[in-house]
């Protein structure tokens, strides 16, 4: 018989009640308003996202990577596992409590990724970090990885969405180094997003990691 879920902590956020639950030693859920955002046992797309994107830049000298959204730290862990010792990984996370969970109850799950000296955590909107890096004269990222609880979808504002709209894609392109990688997690394929990526002069591939069951989407776009 399965053990019941135990609530570890609930906090109020501008988007509603954010909650961390645990069952046993390694089963975790993060929810917002009782909607499951992340499940530690369903993570193949997050692992692929971090590993694949960073494998494309791991051979560069001192690669710089930006990850938008910490979550359970699984994308970060996968990225660190393929990056060299001189890499620098910036994680932009809106909610400081998520970072506290990553240093507390979720530390073992992510293999203490936040203690890695290559990692810098910023409590901020990742869109702001991208916008700053896009400016002339700023240091560029070799890879930008967006792992938010909502990916691109048919209802996305094609022009003004802060991550997946055409204006945001132009900023992301300018925030990347030559042949930089833009990788995005999504729940399902979105043809409109793919068209906007191509129009922004990215070469695009889409993967649906795993076999059977619910298969999320990972977009990998390389700056042309």
MDTraj code that builds the backbone (N, CA, C; nanometers):
import mdtraj as md
import numpy as np

residues = "UNK UNK UNK UNK UNK UNK UNK UNK UNK UNK UNK UNK UNK UNK UNK UNK UNK UNK UNK UNK UNK UNK UNK UNK UNK UNK UNK UNK UNK UNK UNK UNK UNK UNK UNK UNK UNK UNK UNK UNK UNK UNK UNK UNK UNK UNK UNK UNK UNK UNK UNK UNK UNK UNK UNK UNK UNK UNK UNK UNK UNK UNK UNK UNK UNK UNK UNK UNK UNK UNK UNK UNK UNK UNK UNK UNK UNK UNK UNK UNK UNK UNK UNK UNK UNK UNK UNK UNK UNK UNK UNK UNK UNK UNK UNK UNK UNK UNK UNK UNK UNK UNK UNK UNK UNK UNK UNK UNK UNK UNK UNK UNK UNK UNK UNK UNK UNK UNK UNK UNK UNK UNK UNK UNK UNK UNK UNK UNK UNK UNK UNK UNK UNK UNK UNK UNK UNK UNK UNK UNK UNK UNK UNK UNK UNK UNK UNK UNK UNK UNK UNK UNK UNK UNK UNK UNK UNK UNK UNK UNK UNK UNK UNK UNK UNK UNK UNK UNK UNK UNK UNK UNK UNK UNK UNK UNK UNK UNK UNK UNK UNK UNK UNK UNK UNK UNK UNK UNK UNK UNK UNK UNK UNK UNK UNK UNK UNK UNK UNK UNK UNK UNK UNK UNK UNK UNK UNK UNK UNK UNK UNK UNK UNK UNK UNK UNK UNK UNK UNK UNK UNK UNK UNK UNK".split()
xyz = np.array([
    [0.0844, -0.1197, 0.0000],
    [0.0000, 0.0000, 0.0000],
    [0.0883, 0.1253, 0.0000],
    [0.0583, 0.2200, -0.0884],
    [0.1391, 0.3407, -0.0990],
    [0.1277, 0.4265, 0.0260],
    [0.2380, 0.4873, 0.0623],
    [0.2366, 0.5784, 0.1762],
    [0.1619, 0.7064, 0.1398],
    [0.1001, 0.7718, 0.2374],
    [0.0316, 0.8978, 0.2087],
    [0.1317, 1.0111, 0.1879],
    [0.0911, 1.1115, 0.1105],
    [0.1728, 1.2307, 0.0919],
    [0.1676, 1.3163, 0.2172],
    [0.2826, 1.3699, 0.2545],
    [0.2924, 1.4599, 0.3686],
    [0.3309, 1.5988, 0.3188],
    [0.2612, 1.7005, 0.3676],
    [0.2951, 1.8374, 0.3300],
    [0.4126, 1.8861, 0.4138],
    [0.5209, 1.9250, 0.3458],
    [0.6391, 1.9757, 0.4154],
    [0.6252, 2.1252, 0.4425],
    [0.5799, 2.1999, 0.3409],
    [0.5648, 2.3440, 0.3596],
    [0.4694, 2.3992, 0.2551],
    [0.3937, 2.5003, 0.2938],
    [0.3063, 2.5737, 0.2033],
    [0.3324, 2.7221, 0.2214],
    [0.3503, 2.7929, 0.1096],
    [0.3756, 2.9373, 0.1161],
    [0.2840, 3.0086, 0.0179],
    [0.2470, 3.1304, 0.0516],
    [0.1668, 3.2140, -0.0373],
    [0.2583, 3.2846, -0.1362],
    [0.2190, 3.2838, -0.2620],
    [0.2931, 3.3538, -0.3676],
    [0.1929, 3.4372, -0.4475],
    [0.2402, 3.5274, -0.5327],
    [0.1480, 3.6048, -0.6171],
    [0.0597, 3.5178, -0.7055],
    [0.1030, 3.3953, -0.7348],
    [0.0257, 3.3047, -0.8206],
    [-0.0586, 3.2057, -0.7419],
    [-0.0542, 3.2142, -0.6078],
    [-0.1323, 3.1226, -0.5251],
    [-0.0455, 3.0470, -0.4262],
    [-0.1014, 2.9418, -0.3692],
    [-0.0308, 2.8644, -0.2672],
    [0.0661, 2.7650, -0.3311],
    [0.1933, 2.7822, -0.2994],
    [0.2981, 2.6925, -0.3464],
    [0.3272, 2.5915, -0.2362],
    [0.3313, 2.4649, -0.2731],
    [0.3376, 2.3589, -0.1718],
    [0.4389, 2.2518, -0.2103],
    [0.5105, 2.2030, -0.1109],
    [0.6021, 2.0894, -0.1273],
    [0.5489, 1.9726, -0.0467],
    [0.5330, 1.8577, -0.1133],
    [0.4879, 1.7362, -0.0464],
    [0.5913, 1.6262, -0.0654],
    [0.5931, 1.5344, 0.0294],
    [0.6878, 1.4226, 0.0248],
    [0.6180, 1.2935, 0.0621],
    [0.6612, 1.1838, -0.0040],
    [0.6138, 1.0491, 0.0290],
    [0.7333, 0.9557, 0.0256],
    [0.7664, 0.8954, 0.1390],
    [0.8871, 0.8143, 0.1450],
    [1.0111, 0.9017, 0.1424],
    [1.1223, 0.8459, 0.0942],
    [1.2479, 0.9196, 0.0970],
    [1.2707, 1.0062, -0.0260],
    [1.2246, 0.9619, -0.1441],
    [1.2631, 1.0317, -0.2667],
    [1.1455, 1.0714, -0.3554],
    [1.0241, 1.0557, -0.3080],
    [0.9086, 1.0986, -0.3859],
    [0.8645, 1.2371, -0.3392],
    [0.8670, 1.3343, -0.4310],
    [0.8296, 1.4720, -0.3983],
    [0.7339, 1.5265, -0.5039],
    [0.6508, 1.6183, -0.4612],
    [0.5647, 1.6946, -0.5501],
    [0.5790, 1.8418, -0.5164],
    [0.5797, 1.9271, -0.6189],
    [0.5620, 2.0705, -0.5994],
    [0.4312, 2.1074, -0.6675],
    [0.3444, 2.1767, -0.5935],
    [0.2125, 2.2117, -0.6433],
    [0.1887, 2.3611, -0.6273],
    [0.1018, 2.4138, -0.7123],
    [0.0520, 2.5497, -0.6932],
    [-0.0996, 2.5439, -0.7036],
    [-0.1649, 2.5890, -0.5973],
    [-0.3118, 2.5817, -0.5896],
    [-0.3619, 2.4405, -0.6199],
    [-0.2906, 2.3401, -0.5637],
    [-0.3220, 2.1980, -0.5785],
    [-0.3005, 2.1431, -0.7198],
    [-0.2408, 2.2221, -0.8081],
    [-0.2034, 2.1732, -0.9400],
    [-0.0583, 2.1274, -0.9356],
    [-0.0330, 2.0047, -0.9767],
    [0.1025, 1.9504, -0.9725],
    [0.1883, 2.0185, -1.0787],
    [0.2975, 2.0814, -1.0332],
    [0.3926, 2.1440, -1.1245],
    [0.5067, 2.0499, -1.1580],
    [0.5533, 1.9761, -1.0572],
    [0.6690, 1.8891, -1.0741],
    [0.6517, 1.7643, -0.9908],
    [0.7001, 1.6538, -1.0455],
    [0.6924, 1.5239, -0.9795],
    [0.8299, 1.4596, -0.9907],
    [0.8903, 1.4261, -0.8789],
    [1.0284, 1.3760, -0.8821],
    [1.0415, 1.2412, -0.9517],
    [0.9329, 1.1685, -0.9682],
    [0.9410, 1.0372, -1.0326],
    [0.9107, 1.0441, -1.1825],
    [0.8732, 1.1625, -1.2325],
    [0.8460, 1.1808, -1.3753],
    [0.9368, 1.2920, -1.4251],
    [1.0616, 1.2564, -1.4540],
    [1.1626, 1.3604, -1.4764],
    [1.2468, 1.3406, -1.6013],
    [1.2072, 1.2476, -1.6887],
    [1.2959, 1.2165, -1.8018],
    [1.3150, 1.3363, -1.8946],
    [1.2104, 1.4177, -1.9136],
    [1.2250, 1.5328, -2.0035],
    [1.3138, 1.6398, -1.9424],
    [1.3045, 1.6603, -1.8097],
    [1.3904, 1.7590, -1.7437],
    [1.5369, 1.7163, -1.7495],
    [1.5613, 1.5888, -1.7270],
    [1.6993, 1.5396, -1.7329],
    [1.7550, 1.5536, -1.8739],
    [1.6745, 1.5192, -1.9742],
    [1.7191, 1.5323, -2.1130],
    [1.7457, 1.6780, -2.1472],
    [1.6592, 1.7670, -2.1004],
    [1.6740, 1.9101, -2.1279],
    [1.8110, 1.9602, -2.0846],
    [1.8480, 1.9354, -1.9589],
    [1.9761, 1.9836, -1.9083],
    [2.0949, 1.9152, -1.9710],
    [2.0863, 1.7835, -1.9851],
    [2.1989, 1.7070, -2.0381],
    [2.2237, 1.7394, -2.1851],
    [2.1181, 1.7392, -2.2658],
    [2.1359, 1.7577, -2.4091],
    [2.1845, 1.8988, -2.4416],
    [2.1210, 1.9991, -2.3828],
    [2.1613, 2.1371, -2.4111],
    [2.3064, 2.1609, -2.3738],
    [2.3467, 2.1120, -2.2575],
    [2.4834, 2.1393, -2.2119],
    [2.5871, 2.0530, -2.2812],
    [2.5463, 1.9366, -2.3296],
    [2.6420, 1.8550, -2.4048],
    [2.6846, 1.9254, -2.5336],
    [2.5999, 2.0139, -2.5846],
    [2.6315, 2.0861, -2.7088],
    [2.7321, 2.1987, -2.6873],
    [2.7515, 2.2398, -2.5624],
    [2.8445, 2.3507, -2.5346],
    [2.9560, 2.3106, -2.4387],
    [2.9573, 2.1858, -2.3951],
    [3.0510, 2.1431, -2.2913],
    [3.1965, 2.1520, -2.3343],
    [3.2236, 2.1452, -2.4650],
    [3.3617, 2.1489, -2.5141],
    [3.4136, 2.2916, -2.5325],
    [3.3295, 2.3907, -2.5109],
    [3.3741, 2.5290, -2.5265],
    [3.4561, 2.5718, -2.4055],
    [3.5440, 2.6681, -2.4226],
    [3.6219, 2.7161, -2.3078],
    [3.5324, 2.7926, -2.2097],
    [3.5325, 2.7494, -2.0864],
    [3.4570, 2.8146, -1.9794],
    [3.3121, 2.8458, -2.0202],
    [3.2350, 2.7436, -2.0530],
    [3.0986, 2.7685, -2.0996],
    [3.0123, 2.8358, -1.9926],
    [2.9282, 2.9281, -2.0381],
    [2.8370, 3.0007, -1.9506],
    [2.6944, 2.9575, -1.9832],
    [2.6226, 2.9152, -1.8798],
    [2.4880, 2.8605, -1.8981],
    [2.3917, 2.9341, -1.8059],
    [2.2734, 2.9636, -1.8581],
    [2.1662, 3.0228, -1.7797],
    [2.0496, 2.9250, -1.7761],
    [2.0003, 2.8969, -1.6549],
    [1.8829, 2.8114, -1.6384],
    [1.7722, 2.8937, -1.5740],
    [1.6586, 2.8992, -1.6417],
    [1.5435, 2.9704, -1.5872],
    [1.4515, 2.8736, -1.5158],
    [1.4453, 2.8851, -1.3829],
    [1.3618, 2.7972, -1.3011],
    [1.4437, 2.6877, -1.2359],
    [1.4424, 2.6843, -1.1017],
    [1.5158, 2.5797, -1.0294],
    [1.4328, 2.4546, -1.0130],
    [1.3071, 2.4712, -0.9689],
    [1.2216, 2.3555, -0.9457],
    [1.2845, 2.2590, -0.8468],
    [1.2900, 2.1329, -0.8841],
    [1.3518, 2.0304, -0.7992],
    [1.4999, 2.0143, -0.8280],
    [1.5541, 2.0977, -0.9150],
    [1.6979, 2.0956, -0.9418],
    [1.7441, 1.9840, -1.0323],
    [1.6528, 1.9124, -1.0955],
    [1.6923, 1.7979, -1.1774],
    [1.7553, 1.8416, -1.3097],
    [1.7026, 1.9476, -1.3696],
    [1.7648, 2.0018, -1.4909],
    [1.9042, 2.0560, -1.4588],
    [1.9161, 2.1262, -1.3472],
    [2.0467, 2.1770, -1.3044],
    [2.1439, 2.0628, -1.2814],
    [2.1010, 1.9583, -1.2126],
    [2.1888, 1.8448, -1.1849],
    [2.2368, 1.7803, -1.3152],
    [2.1451, 1.7623, -1.4094],
    [2.1823, 1.7012, -1.5369],
    [2.2812, 1.7886, -1.6128],
    [2.2622, 1.9198, -1.6054],
    [2.3542, 2.0119, -1.6719],
    [2.4936, 2.0032, -1.6105],
    [2.5016, 2.0066, -1.4794],
    [2.6308, 2.0016, -1.4113],
    [2.7058, 1.8725, -1.4407],
    [2.6325, 1.7648, -1.4583],
    [2.6971, 1.6354, -1.4797],
    [2.7692, 1.6259, -1.6132],
    [2.7369, 1.7145, -1.7087],
    [2.8061, 1.7091, -1.8384],
    [2.8953, 1.8302, -1.8625],
    [2.8880, 1.9304, -1.7763],
    [2.9690, 2.0506, -1.7960],
    [3.1067, 2.0358, -1.7315],
    [3.2072, 2.1048, -1.7852],
    [3.3422, 2.0952, -1.7291],
    [3.3550, 2.1733, -1.5977],
    [3.4693, 2.1554, -1.5336],
    [3.4921, 2.2170, -1.4026],
    [3.4986, 2.3686, -1.4085],
    [3.5299, 2.4259, -1.5258],
    [3.5415, 2.5713, -1.5351],
    [3.4139, 2.6382, -1.5873],
    [3.3052, 2.5625, -1.5964],
    [3.1784, 2.6198, -1.6411],
    [3.1199, 2.7110, -1.5329],
    [3.0321, 2.8005, -1.5748],
    [2.9576, 2.8859, -1.4831],
    [2.8094, 2.8716, -1.5160],
    [2.7294, 2.8379, -1.4169],
    [2.5859, 2.8170, -1.4363],
    [2.5093, 2.9147, -1.3481],
    [2.4329, 3.0016, -1.4105],
    [2.3463, 3.0932, -1.3379],
    [2.2044, 3.0368, -1.3376],
    [2.1451, 3.0270, -1.2195],
    [2.0070, 2.9812, -1.2056],
    [1.9222, 3.0993, -1.1613],
    [1.8229, 3.1337, -1.2402],
    [1.7306, 3.2415, -1.2049],
    [1.6008, 3.1793, -1.1553],
    [1.5672, 3.2077, -1.0301],
    [1.4478, 3.1501, -0.9663],
    [1.3699, 3.2615, -0.8970],
    [1.2412, 3.2677, -0.9232],
    [1.1589, 3.3752, -0.8678],
    [1.1342, 3.3613, -0.7183],
    [1.1149, 3.2389, -0.6712],
    [1.0710, 3.2174, -0.5339],
    [1.1857, 3.1710, -0.4444],
    [1.2249, 3.2523, -0.3468],
    [1.3347, 3.2117, -0.2588],
    [1.3055, 3.0843, -0.1809],
    [1.1785, 3.0539, -0.1567],
    [1.1472, 2.9313, -0.0831],
    [1.1876, 2.8077, -0.1637],
    [1.1809, 2.8162, -0.2971],
    [1.2227, 2.7029, -0.3803],
    [1.3728, 2.6781, -0.3635],
    [1.4493, 2.7848, -0.3515],
    [1.5932, 2.7705, -0.3262],
    [1.6161, 2.7107, -0.1879],
    [1.5381, 2.7523, -0.0892],
    [1.5489, 2.6943, 0.0451],
    [1.5187, 2.5450, 0.0427],
    [1.4168, 2.5052, -0.0336],
    [1.3871, 2.3624, -0.0454],
    [1.5044, 2.2883, -0.1109],
    [1.5680, 2.3534, -0.2090],
    [1.6809, 2.2905, -0.2771],
    [1.8013, 2.2699, -0.1871],
    [1.8115, 2.3527, -0.0832],
    [1.9204, 2.3363, 0.0137],
    [1.8778, 2.2538, 0.1341],
    [1.7482, 2.2211, 0.1401],
    [1.6947, 2.1463, 0.2525],
    [1.6396, 2.0116, 0.2090],
    [1.5059, 1.9951, 0.2061],
    [1.4486, 1.8628, 0.1790],
    [1.4776, 1.8070, 0.0410],
    [1.5054, 1.8930, -0.0574],
    [1.5325, 1.8451, -0.1930],
    [1.6815, 1.8328, -0.2245],
    [1.7664, 1.8613, -0.1272],
    [1.9112, 1.8610, -0.1525],
    [1.9613, 1.7244, -0.1974],
    [1.9133, 1.6192, -0.1332],
    [1.9569, 1.4852, -0.1710],
    [1.9097, 1.4456, -0.3092],
    [1.7871, 1.4856, -0.3438],
    [1.7314, 1.4521, -0.4746],
    [1.8160, 1.5118, -0.5857],
    [1.8608, 1.6357, -0.5696],
    [1.9414, 1.7012, -0.6726],
    [2.0915, 1.6842, -0.6482],
    [2.1265, 1.5939, -0.5582],
    [2.2667, 1.5624, -0.5282],
    [2.3459, 1.6888, -0.4941],
    [2.2829, 1.7724, -0.4125],
    [2.3471, 1.8931, -0.3584],
    [2.4011, 1.9840, -0.4687],
    [2.3217, 1.9965, -0.5746],
    [2.3647, 2.0781, -0.6889],
    [2.3895, 2.2231, -0.6510],
    [2.3142, 2.2750, -0.5541],
    [2.3301, 2.4158, -0.5179],
    [2.4594, 2.4428, -0.4416],
    [2.5251, 2.3375, -0.3964],
    [2.6546, 2.3545, -0.3294],
    [2.7713, 2.3516, -0.4273],
    [2.7433, 2.3249, -0.5532],
    [2.8487, 2.3183, -0.6546],
    [2.9060, 2.4583, -0.6762],
    [3.0380, 2.4741, -0.6711],
    [3.0975, 2.6082, -0.6875],
    [3.0747, 2.6700, -0.8240],
    [3.0301, 2.5922, -0.9211],
    [3.0020, 2.6468, -1.0542],
    [2.8685, 2.7204, -1.0596],
    [2.7870, 2.7080, -0.9543],
    [2.6488, 2.7552, -0.9584],
    [2.6335, 2.8887, -0.8867],
    [2.5640, 2.9810, -0.9535],
    [2.5243, 3.1081, -0.8941],
    [2.3727, 3.1184, -0.9037],
    [2.3055, 3.1379, -0.7908],
    [2.1596, 3.1506, -0.7889],
    [2.1218, 3.2974, -0.7766],
    [2.0302, 3.3403, -0.8623],
    [1.9759, 3.4758, -0.8549],
    [1.8257, 3.4671, -0.8316],
    [1.7767, 3.5380, -0.7313],
    [1.6330, 3.5438, -0.7065],
    [1.5767, 3.6559, -0.7937],
    [1.5312, 3.6185, -0.9115],
    [1.4855, 3.7189, -1.0078],
    [1.4133, 3.6483, -1.1220],
    [1.3559, 3.7300, -1.2089],
    [1.2903, 3.6815, -1.3291],
    [1.3971, 3.6533, -1.4342],
    [1.3984, 3.5318, -1.4872],
    [1.5009, 3.4964, -1.5866],
    [1.4903, 3.5851, -1.7104],
    [1.3718, 3.6367, -1.7404],
    [1.3571, 3.7264, -1.8548],
    [1.4432, 3.8516, -1.8384],
    [1.4588, 3.8973, -1.7149],
    [1.5420, 4.0148, -1.6897],
    [1.6901, 3.9836, -1.7123],
    [1.7315, 3.8634, -1.6758],
    [1.8708, 3.8233, -1.6971],
    [1.8998, 3.8151, -1.8467],
    [1.8058, 3.7591, -1.9218],
    [1.8221, 3.7500, -2.0671],
    [1.8281, 3.8891, -2.1290],
    [1.7384, 3.9760, -2.0855],
    [1.7351, 4.1120, -2.1406],
    [1.8664, 4.1847, -2.1160],
    [1.9236, 4.1670, -1.9980],
    [2.0507, 4.2323, -1.9677],
    [2.1631, 4.1760, -2.0549],
    [2.1689, 4.0436, -2.0680],
    [2.2750, 3.9811, -2.1473],
    [2.2626, 4.0162, -2.2956],
    [2.1421, 4.0505, -2.3382],
    [2.1197, 4.0839, -2.4786],
    [2.1769, 4.2198, -2.5176],
    [2.2077, 4.3016, -2.4190],
    [2.2570, 4.4357, -2.4486],
    [2.4000, 4.4302, -2.5032],
    [2.4322, 4.5260, -2.5846],
    [2.5646, 4.5334, -2.6452],
    [2.6720, 4.5478, -2.5380],
    [2.7787, 4.4696, -2.5516],
    [2.8906, 4.4772, -2.4585],
    [2.8787, 4.3872, -2.3377],
    [2.7630, 4.3201, -2.3193],
    [2.7454, 4.2305, -2.2059],
    [2.7973, 4.0905, -2.2380],
    [2.8387, 4.0190, -2.1343],
    [2.8806, 3.8798, -2.1533],
    [2.7614, 3.7962, -2.1997],
    [2.7855, 3.7096, -2.2965],
    [2.6793, 3.6270, -2.3534],
    [2.6818, 3.4869, -2.2923],
    [2.5694, 3.4187, -2.3041],
    [2.5585, 3.2809, -2.2565],
    [2.5783, 3.1858, -2.3735],
    [2.6440, 3.0742, -2.3457],
    [2.6566, 2.9692, -2.4467],
    [2.5295, 2.8865, -2.4567],
    [2.4553, 2.8810, -2.3479],
    [2.3268, 2.8104, -2.3495],
    [2.2303, 2.8805, -2.2550],
    [2.1061, 2.8928, -2.3001],
    [1.9959, 2.9417, -2.2172],
    [1.8915, 2.8312, -2.2130],
    [1.8594, 2.7865, -2.0925],
    [1.7663, 2.6750, -2.0728],
    [1.6463, 2.7260, -1.9948],
    [1.5276, 2.7100, -2.0529],
    [1.4050, 2.7553, -1.9874],
    [1.3265, 2.6322, -1.9421],
    [1.3141, 2.6175, -1.8105],
    [1.2465, 2.5012, -1.7509],
    [1.1418, 2.5524, -1.6523],
    [1.0388, 2.6157, -1.7045],
    [0.9335, 2.6723, -1.6225],
    [0.8135, 2.5779, -1.6185],
    [0.7202, 2.6045, -1.5281],
    [0.6089, 2.5113, -1.5131],
    [0.5107, 2.5191, -1.6292],
    [0.5224, 2.6236, -1.7099],
    [0.4386, 2.6332, -1.8286],
    [0.5253, 2.6654, -1.9487],
    [0.5272, 2.5749, -2.0460],
    [0.6039, 2.5961, -2.1674],
    [0.5200, 2.6629, -2.2738],
    [0.5719, 2.6752, -2.3957],
    [0.4953, 2.7343, -2.5051],
    [0.3741, 2.6482, -2.5390],
    [0.2646, 2.7128, -2.5758],
    [0.1415, 2.6402, -2.6091],
    [0.0589, 2.7250, -2.7050],
    [-0.0538, 2.6731, -2.7475],
    [-0.1336, 2.7403, -2.8494],
    [-0.1885, 2.8744, -2.8016],
    [-0.1998, 2.8932, -2.6712],
    [-0.2501, 3.0196, -2.6189],
    [-0.1428, 3.1240, -2.5935],
    [-0.0177, 3.0925, -2.6251],
    [0.0923, 3.1862, -2.6033],
    [0.0749, 3.3116, -2.6885],
    [0.0987, 3.4276, -2.6280],
    [0.0979, 3.5531, -2.7031],
    [0.2167, 3.5512, -2.7993],
    [0.1891, 3.5427, -2.9270],
    [0.2943, 3.5197, -3.0265],
    [0.3974, 3.6310, -3.0313],
    [0.3592, 3.7509, -2.9912],
    [0.4539, 3.8622, -2.9959],
    [0.5085, 3.8979, -2.8580],
    [0.4222, 3.9038, -2.7569],
    [0.4611, 3.9665, -2.6305],
    [0.4849, 3.8707, -2.5147],
    [0.4688, 3.7406, -2.5346],
    [0.4995, 3.6499, -2.4240],
    [0.6441, 3.6720, -2.3795],
    [0.6702, 3.6810, -2.2474],
    [0.8042, 3.7189, -2.2004],
    [0.9124, 3.6140, -2.2242],
    [0.8736, 3.4930, -2.2650],
    [0.9731, 3.3882, -2.2897],
    [0.9642, 3.3311, -2.4310],
    [0.8416, 3.3160, -2.4807],
    [0.8201, 3.2407, -2.6042],
    [0.7661, 3.3258, -2.7186],
    [0.7423, 3.4539, -2.6950],
    [0.6973, 3.5432, -2.8008],
    [0.8118, 3.5895, -2.8880],
    [0.7801, 3.6463, -3.0032],
    [0.8836, 3.6846, -3.0996],
    [0.9788, 3.7901, -3.0439],
    [0.9285, 3.8828, -2.9644],
    [1.0163, 3.9852, -2.9063],
    [1.1148, 3.9222, -2.8080],
    [1.0660, 3.8282, -2.7268],
    [1.1540, 3.7602, -2.6317],
    [1.2577, 3.6747, -2.7033],
    [1.2180, 3.6118, -2.8126],
    [1.3131, 3.5284, -2.8869],
    [1.4250, 3.6114, -2.9480],
    [1.3930, 3.7332, -2.9914],
    [1.4974, 3.8217, -3.0443],
    [1.5973, 3.8581, -2.9357],
    [1.5469, 3.8834, -2.8139],
    [1.6368, 3.9136, -2.7020],
    [1.7223, 3.7921, -2.6672],
    [1.6603, 3.6756, -2.6651],
    [1.7354, 3.5542, -2.6326],
    [1.8460, 3.5299, -2.7341],
    [1.8161, 3.5519, -2.8601],
    [1.9179, 3.5341, -2.9633],
    [2.0367, 3.6268, -2.9388],
    [2.0083, 3.7503, -2.9006],
    [2.1156, 3.8460, -2.8745],
    [2.1896, 3.8169, -2.7444],
    [2.1274, 3.7406, -2.6561],
    [2.1912, 3.7048, -2.5286],
    [2.2838, 3.5846, -2.5425],
    [2.2807, 3.5186, -2.6589],
    [2.3594, 3.3981, -2.6810],
    [2.4881, 3.4290, -2.7565],
    [2.5898, 3.3512, -2.7283],
    [2.7146, 3.3584, -2.8024],
    [2.6962, 3.2950, -2.9411],
    [2.7995, 3.2986, -3.0219],
    [2.7943, 3.2387, -3.1542],
    [2.7593, 3.0906, -3.1425],
    [2.6623, 3.0468, -3.2209],
    [2.6135, 2.9081, -3.2176],
    [2.5614, 2.8705, -3.0778],
    [2.5113, 2.9701, -3.0052],
    [2.4560, 2.9433, -2.8736],
    [2.3294, 2.8593, -2.8810],
    [2.2986, 2.7934, -2.7695],
    [2.1883, 2.6967, -2.7628],
    [2.0760, 2.7518, -2.6749],
    [1.9554, 2.7463, -2.7275],
    [1.8354, 2.7845, -2.6528],
    [1.7492, 2.6595, -2.6401],
    [1.7309, 2.6109, -2.5175],
    [1.6570, 2.4873, -2.4940],
    [1.5366, 2.5156, -2.4053],
    [1.4226, 2.4585, -2.4409],
    [1.2957, 2.4902, -2.3755],
    [1.2178, 2.3626, -2.3493],
    [1.1644, 2.3528, -2.2266],
    [1.0735, 2.2435, -2.1913],
    [0.9303, 2.2842, -2.2222],
    [0.8505, 2.1901, -2.2713],
    [0.7090, 2.2158, -2.2951],
    [0.6267, 2.0915, -2.2674],
    [0.4984, 2.1130, -2.2435],
    [0.4099, 1.9999, -2.2170],
    [0.3755, 1.9236, -2.3449],
    [0.3629, 1.9959, -2.4562],
    [0.3225, 1.9349, -2.5822],
    [0.3798, 2.0176, -2.6972],
    [0.3887, 1.9598, -2.8164],
    [0.4394, 2.0349, -2.9316],
    [0.3540, 2.1583, -2.9599],
    [0.4193, 2.2640, -3.0071],
    [0.3505, 2.3880, -3.0412],
    [0.4085, 2.4398, -3.1725],
    [0.3325, 2.4238, -3.2784],
    [0.3808, 2.4604, -3.4117],
    [0.4092, 2.6095, -3.4222],
    [0.3305, 2.6925, -3.3546],
    [0.3526, 2.8361, -3.3589],
    [0.4865, 2.8750, -3.3004],
    [0.5235, 2.8108, -3.1904],
    [0.6528, 2.8391, -3.1277],
    [0.7667, 2.7982, -3.2207],
    [0.7529, 2.6827, -3.2844],
    [0.8561, 2.6382, -3.3776],
    [0.8734, 2.7393, -3.4916],
    [0.7638, 2.7907, -3.5441],
    [0.7718, 2.8882, -3.6530],
    [0.8410, 3.0161, -3.6068],
    [0.8121, 3.0578, -3.4840],
    [0.8759, 3.1799, -3.4332],
    [1.0253, 3.1589, -3.4128],
    [1.0646, 3.0414, -3.3701],
    [1.2069, 3.0116, -3.3551],
    [1.2783, 3.0192, -3.4898],
    [1.2189, 2.9585, -3.5906],
    [1.2794, 2.9609, -3.7237],
    [1.2861, 3.1037, -3.7769],
    [1.1798, 3.1810, -3.7554],
    [1.1777, 3.3201, -3.8005],
    [1.2828, 3.4044, -3.7289],
    [1.3217, 3.3600, -3.6075],
    [1.4250, 3.4299, -3.5309],
    [1.5647, 3.3790, -3.5633],
    [1.5748, 3.3004, -3.6706],
    [1.7026, 3.2505, -3.7227],
    [1.7695, 3.1513, -3.6281],
    [1.6881, 3.0631, -3.5722],
    [1.7375, 2.9466, -3.4999],
    [1.7145, 2.8228, -3.5861],
    [1.8076, 2.7273, -3.5780],
    [1.7805, 2.5940, -3.6324],
    [1.7233, 2.5103, -3.5183],
    [1.6147, 2.4395, -3.5439],
    [1.5320, 2.3841, -3.4368],
    [1.5175, 2.2326, -3.4496],
    [1.5302, 2.1639, -3.3359],
    [1.4921, 2.0233, -3.3269],
    [1.3978, 2.0070, -3.2084],
    [1.3118, 1.9066, -3.2176],
    [1.2182, 1.8771, -3.1098],
    [1.2297, 1.7308, -3.0714],
    [1.2396, 1.7048, -2.9439],
    [1.2483, 1.5676, -2.8932],
    [1.1361, 1.5438, -2.7933],
    [1.0906, 1.4181, -2.7877],
    [0.9949, 1.3769, -2.6849],
    [1.0578, 1.2577, -2.6128],
    [1.1384, 1.2851, -2.5088],
    [1.2173, 1.1795, -2.4444],
    [1.1311, 1.0680, -2.3868],
    [1.1844, 0.9465, -2.3941],
    [1.1195, 0.8310, -2.3354],
    [1.0285, 0.7595, -2.4330],
    [0.9669, 0.6527, -2.3827],
    [0.8735, 0.5734, -2.4620],
    [0.7496, 0.5446, -2.3784],
    [0.6347, 0.5667, -2.4394],
    [0.5106, 0.5369, -2.3695],
    [0.4788, 0.6382, -2.2617],
    [0.3536, 0.6399, -2.2192],
    [0.3117, 0.7292, -2.1127],
    [0.3130, 0.8746, -2.1575],
    [0.3063, 0.9632, -2.0603],
    [0.3074, 1.1059, -2.0894],
    [0.4483, 1.1478, -2.1304],
    [0.4614, 1.2018, -2.2509],
    [0.5914, 1.2411, -2.3032],
    [0.5909, 1.3906, -2.3303],
    [0.6651, 1.4628, -2.2502],
    [0.6760, 1.6059, -2.2689],
    [0.7732, 1.6368, -2.3833],
    [0.7892, 1.7648, -2.4114],
    [0.8646, 1.8089, -2.5290],
    [0.9870, 1.8884, -2.4853],
    [1.0969, 1.8688, -2.5558],
    [1.2160, 1.9503, -2.5387],
    [1.2532, 2.0086, -2.6752],
    [1.2529, 2.1417, -2.6823],
    [1.2979, 2.2113, -2.8027],
    [1.4444, 2.2505, -2.7840],
    [1.5251, 2.2249, -2.8849],
    [1.6639, 2.2691, -2.8870],
    [1.6844, 2.3556, -3.0099],
    [1.7162, 2.4818, -2.9865],
    [1.7337, 2.5779, -3.0970],
    [1.8748, 2.6326, -3.0920],
    [1.9441, 2.6243, -3.2046],
    [2.0822, 2.6714, -3.2142],
    [2.0850, 2.7996, -3.2954],
    [2.1517, 2.8993, -3.2405],
    [2.1615, 3.0291, -3.3071],
    [2.2329, 3.0138, -3.4407],
    [2.1706, 3.0636, -3.5458],
    [2.2255, 3.0446, -3.6783],
    [2.3304, 3.1482, -3.7115],
])
top = md.Topology()
chain = top.add_chain()
for i, resn in enumerate(residues, 1):
    res = top.add_residue(resn, chain, resSeq=i)
    for name in ("N", "CA", "C"):
        top.add_atom(name, md.element.get_by_symbol(name[0]), res)
traj = md.Trajectory(xyz[None], top)
